[in-house]
Amino acid sequence: MKVTVLFFGITHDLTGCTQEQVELPAGETLEGLRRRYEVRFPRLQSVGDALLLVVNQEVVKGSTALRDGDEVAFLPPVSGGAGGDFYRLTRHPISASDLAKELRAPEDGAVVVFEGIVRNHSRGRATLYLEYEAYEPMAIRKMEELGREAKQKFPIDGLGMIHRLGRLEIGETSVAIIVTAEHRRAAFEACWYAIDRLKQTVPIWKKEYFADGAVWAEGEGQSHIVVKGDA
């Protein structure tokens, strides 16, 4: 099978490539592809765990099997923040603890993590599951804008936001906000600000499914649209 591999930032310098198509055996994983490139370009190992690999513009696990025609991108840390701020959408489970480790730096004295969890009820009705969708390019841009706002308002070091898309079951994390700072008050205040602003400004929509129908929640403080028989 053939996959397209893209290189950005320092990974372009370390490999001398911007884009290439490679032939891989069927069943090769994302981690396997990474090891192939680290053997071919040993200097890639200098980026270490800060290197992020995405498949078809989505963050996936290293154990994910690649498919013919996939696009894989090697992404170095983004600028802004010692640990590398991040703004992501994903269709895979979120591990807030792993993301906090990714973001925090030695000078940080506080790490505040907020997780939004899918609960089993809403407005007195039992929830079966949720679905999220987004205008993805705009959502990422608005998250980045929000991050810049928060870092101007509060003396924080790092900020990360990630939101799930697609179907989520009860108990799963739908959104995580991670803030690192020298002091706890700034971290708490920035985290509160970020989740409130995310709900108000980022184009992500939630549909709640019940036994007798479904409801689109249009946004923070807005009305709800009921869709009959949509469960």
TAJOVEN-V648267 format. One record per backbone hydrogen bond with DSSP energy under -0.5 kcal/mol. CO is the residue of the C=O (numbers start at 0). NH is the residue of the N-H. If there is no record, write none. Layout:
co = (CO | CO)
nh = (NH | NH)
//
This chain:
co = (0 | 1 | 2 | 3 | 4 | 5 | 7 | 8 | 8 | 9 | 10 | 11 | 17 | 19 | 21 | 24 | 27 | 28 | 29 | 30 | 31 | 32 | 33 | 34 | 35 | 36 | 40 | 41 | 42 | 43 | 43 | 44 | 46 | 47 | 51 | 52 | 53 | 53 | 54 | 57 | 57 | 60 | 61 | 63 | 65 | 66 | 69 | 69 | 70 | 71 | 72 | 72 | 73 | 73 | 74 | 79 | 84 | 85 | 87 | 88 | 89 | 93 | 94 | 95 | 96 | 97 | 98 | 99 | 104 | 109 | 111 | 113 | 114 | 115 | 115 | 116 | 117 | 119 | 121 | 124 | 127 | 128 | 129 | 130 | 131 | 132 | 133 | 134 | 135 | 136 | 137 | 138 | 139 | 140 | 141 | 142 | 143 | 144 | 145 | 146 | 147 | 148 | 149 | 153 | 157 | 158 | 159 | 160 | 161 | 162 | 165 | 167 | 168 | 171 | 171 | 173 | 174 | 175 | 176 | 177 | 178 | 179 | 179 | 180 | 180 | 182 | 183 | 184 | 185 | 186 | 187 | 188 | 189 | 190 | 191 | 192 | 193 | 194 | 195 | 196 | 197 | 198 | 201 | 202 | 204 | 205 | 206 | 207 | 208 | 208 | 209 | 211 | 212 | 213 | 214 | 214 | 215 | 215 | 216 | 218 | 222 | 223 | 224 | 225 | 226 | 226)
nh = (23 | 68 | 21 | 71 | 19 | 73 | 10 | 11 | 12 | 13 | 14 | 15 | 6 | 4 | 2 | 27 | 65 | 32 | 33 | 34 | 35 | 36 | 37 | 38 | 39 | 40 | 43 | 44 | 45 | 46 | 47 | 47 | 49 | 50 | 74 | 59 | 55 | 72 | 57 | 54 | 59 | 63 | 30 | 29 | 26 | 69 | 3 | 71 | 55 | 5 | 53 | 74 | 7 | 75 | 51 | 84 | 77 | 160 | 162 | 58 | 164 | 95 | 98 | 99 | 100 | 101 | 102 | 103 | 107 | 180 | 178 | 176 | 116 | 173 | 174 | 118 | 170 | 126 | 124 | 121 | 169 | 208 | 167 | 206 | 165 | 204 | 135 | 138 | 139 | 140 | 141 | 142 | 143 | 144 | 145 | 146 | 147 | 148 | 149 | 150 | 151 | 152 | 153 | 155 | 179 | 85 | 177 | 87 | 175 | 89 | 131 | 129 | 171 | 117 | 173 | 163 | 115 | 161 | 113 | 159 | 111 | 156 | 157 | 108 | 109 | 186 | 187 | 188 | 189 | 190 | 191 | 192 | 193 | 194 | 195 | 196 | 197 | 198 | 199 | 200 | 201 | 219 | 203 | 134 | 132 | 216 | 130 | 214 | 127 | 128 | 212 | 228 | 209 | 226 | 207 | 216 | 217 | 224 | 205 | 221 | 217 | 225 | 215 | 227 | 213 | 229)
//
